[in-house]
Amino acid sequence: MSASGEQHVDAVILDLGNVLVLHDNEQLFRTFGEHAGLSGDAVARLVPPALWSSIHLGKLDAEGIRREICGALKVEMDREEFERAWNSHFTVNQAILPWVESLLGRVKLLLLSNTNAIHMEYLRGELPVLRRFDGLVLSYELGLMKPDPAIYKEALRRAGSAPARTAFFDDLPEYVEAARQVGLRAYVLQSVEQFASQLEALGLLRRPAGSEGNR
């Protein structure tokens, strides 16, 4: 609870990348570069922004993603090899998970992510806590992606909470600003320590066991 003992929100919406999992896009590009005989920088240049948008908006299924990425890089990779490389840049953010788990059952807890089916299939296995969330709002399922106001409104609808009673955490300032434009109480997440402080300000701090030395 806050210093006043008041809980200020009814729902918390979390981003996925660099919140629940850390992702290193340079590692992703290097991994594909090793398969294609290219530098990581060359891989980044060869995958056009429009293709990333198509992937996040669900215009391509898993096979379509493999086909288009391999085509752009002029490389042959089977499904297993491709998916291993496609997920190679993720590391679970173990330090934040106890704080996230402390919210379960106390507020509505939702995920809001620009992502794709291959990543989510992998990350559901890496993040069992997602099975306990009240909703997963995923760009590729909706055909919408941040910072479109419509995807924030859909997250609010699923949470069943008013914007002013809903907190949103994302690592990208432009997505946080878009959430604020919809009326959410939105925060840029830069560290676990900052997240804990923000939860305290929202009246949601419940310190996980063994966390005292992590502040």
PEJO-V919159 format. One record per pair of residues at least 24 apart in sequence whose C-alpha atoms are under 6 Angstrom apart, sorted by the first residue. I is the first residue (numbers start at 1). J is the second residue. If there is no record, write none. Layout:
[[I & J] [I & J]]
This chain:
[[1 & 203] [1 & 204] [1 & 205] [2 & 200] [2 & 201] [2 & 203] [6 & 203] [7 & 203] [8 & 202] [8 & 203] [9 & 165] [9 & 166] [10 & 107] [10 & 165] [11 & 107] [11 & 108] [11 & 109] [11 & 166] [12 & 109] [12 & 166] [12 & 167] [12 & 168] [13 & 109] [13 & 110] [13 & 111] [13 & 168] [14 & 111] [14 & 112] [14 & 168] [14 & 169] [15 & 111] [15 & 112] [15 & 113] [15 & 170] [16 & 113] [20 & 93] [21 & 91] [21 & 92] [21 & 93] [22 & 90] [22 & 91] [22 & 93] [23 & 89] [23 & 90] [24 & 89] [27 & 89] [28 & 89] [36 & 75] [56 & 114] [56 & 115] [56 & 116] [56 & 139] [56 & 140] [57 & 139] [57 & 140] [57 & 143] [57 & 144] [58 & 140] [58 & 143] [96 & 192] [98 & 208] [109 & 133] [109 & 134] [110 & 134] [110 & 135] [110 & 136] [111 & 136] [111 & 137] [112 & 137] [112 & 138] [113 & 138] [114 & 139] [114 & 145] [116 & 140] [147 & 175] [147 & 178]]
